[in-house]
Amino acid sequence: MIIEDSKSVAHIISSILTSYEYRATVASTDEFDQQFLKDGTFSAFIMNVNLSRNRSLVLLRMIKRRSPE
């Protein structure tokens, strides 16, 4: 799961991961809540830790609550 508000940055990261045969899901901060609740779990998160409106901390807490390991 790639969490990034810049579509161009998210696309570049996704393309790189796909070229190495990883499956990447991209979501903006606004889409993340719905995507995360719908799909449930992910192997890894790549997130911009400098998201607007302090969303980084909110999303990290949500991820931690869902999967404390």
SELOTOR-219969 format. One record per residue: x, y, z of N, C-alpha, C in turn; residue in three letters. Coordinates in steps of 0.2 Angstrom, whole numbers, plus 5000, padded with zeros to 4 digits. Layout:
# SELOTOR-219969
XYZXYZXYZALA ...
//
This chain:
# SELOTOR-219969
500449945000500050005000500450065000MET 500350104995500750174995500250224996ILE 500450265001500050325004500350385002ILE 500150414997500450474995499950524991GLU 499950584993499450634990499750664983ASP 500350654982500650674975500550614970SER 500050624965499950574961500550554957LYS 501050604955501650584951502150544955SER 502150564962502650524966502350454967VAL 501750444968501450384969501450334963ALA 501450364957501450334951502150304950HIS 502650344951503350324951503550264955ILE 503350274962503450224966503150154964ILE 502450164962502150104960502450074954SER 502650114949502950084943503650044945SER 504050074949504650044951504449974955ILE 503949974959503849914963503549864958LEU 503149884953502849834948503349804944THR 503849844942504449824938504849764941SER 504749764948505049714952504549654954TYR 504049654950503449604951503149604958GLU 503149664961502749674967502049704965TYR 501549684969500849714968500749774972ARG 500649834969500649894973499949924972ALA 499649944978499049984978499150054981THR 498950104977499050174978498450204981VAL 498450244986497950284989498150344992ALA 497750394991497850464994497650465001SER 497750515005497550515012496750505012THR 496450535007495750535007495450465006ASP 495750435001495550364999495750305004GLU 496250325008496550275012496050235017PHE 495650275020495250245025494750195022ASP 494450215016494050165013494450105010GLN 494950115007495350065004495650015010GLN 495850045015496150005021495549965024PHE 494949995025494449955028494149905023LEU 494149915017493949865012494349805011LYS 495049815010495549765009495749735015ASP 495749765020496049735027496749745028GLY 497149695025497849695027498249705021THR 498849725022499349735017500049715020PHE 500549695016501149665018501649725020SER 501549775017501949835019501649905017ALA 501849955020501550025019502150065017PHE 502050105012502550155010502150225011ILE 502350265015501950325017502350385017MET 502150435014502450505015502250525022ASN 502750535026502650555033502550625034VAL 502550665029502450735029501750755026ASN 501250715027500650725024500350795027LEU 499850825023499550885026499050865032SER 498850915035498450915041498550855046ARG 499250845047499450795052499150725051ASN 498950715045498650645043499150585044ARG 499850605044500350545044500250515051SER 500150555056500050525063499450485064LEU 498950515061498250485062498250415058VAL 498550415052498550355048499050305051LEU 499550325054500050275058499650245064LEU 499250285067498950255073498350205071ARG 498050225065497550175062497850105060MET 498450115057498750055055498950015061ILE 499250045066499450015072498949975076LYS 498350015076497749975079497549915075ARG 497549925069497249865065497749805065ARG 498449815065498949765065499449785070SER 499449765076499949795081500649765081PRO 500649705077501349675076501749725072GLU 
//
